[in-house]
Amino acid sequence: MIETIGILGSILIVVSMFFKTNTYKGTFCLRLLNAIGSFIFVIYGILLPAWSVAVLNCVVMLTNIVYIIRIKMEDYK
């Protein structure tokens, strides 16, 4: 079960890398899927327990959320 969670997180992160970042939609989708994949890896890291995996992906998730907020705010201007 725990491995399935890790595989799901990996798939989401890999799929997010296929979006083109030269468009608003592509950048938003990349950041969103990457944030979701990182969140899943945080859960995976906690369940193992592998705290380095959990902490690293928590930072990546928060970074993606900040960028999502930034591009949303720029879109409203």
C-alpha positions, -999 to 999 in steps of 0.1 A, spaced: 0 0 0 28 25 9 46 17 -23 14 25 -43 13 59 -27 49 66 -37 43 54 -73 12 77 -75 33 107 -64 60 98 -89 36 95 -118 20 129 -110 54 146 -108 65 130 -141 33 139 -159 36 175 -146 69 178 -164 53 174 -198 34 207 -196 48 236 -216 57 265 -193 55 292 -219 17 295 -214 -3 304 -183 -23 272 -185 9 250 -189 26 267 -160 -4 264 -138 -10 227 -146 27 220 -140 27 237 -106 -6 222 -95 2 186 -104 37 190 -90 23 203 -57 -2 174 -55 25 149 -63 48 165 -36 19 164 -11 15 126 -18 53 122 -13 50 140 21 24 114 31 46 87 17 76 100 37 56 101 69 43 66 64 77 50 58 90 69 79 115 88 58 117 123 72 141 136 46 116 127 18 87 143 38 106 175 45 120 179 11 87 174 -6 70 197 19 93 225 8 87 217 -29 50 217 -23 50 250 -5 72 265 -33 47 253 -59 18 268 -39 36 302 -37 41 301 -75 5 292 -81 -6 322 -60 18 344 -78 6 334 -113 -30 337 -102 -24 372 -89 -6 382 -121 -36 368 -141 -60 391 -122 -40 423 -130 
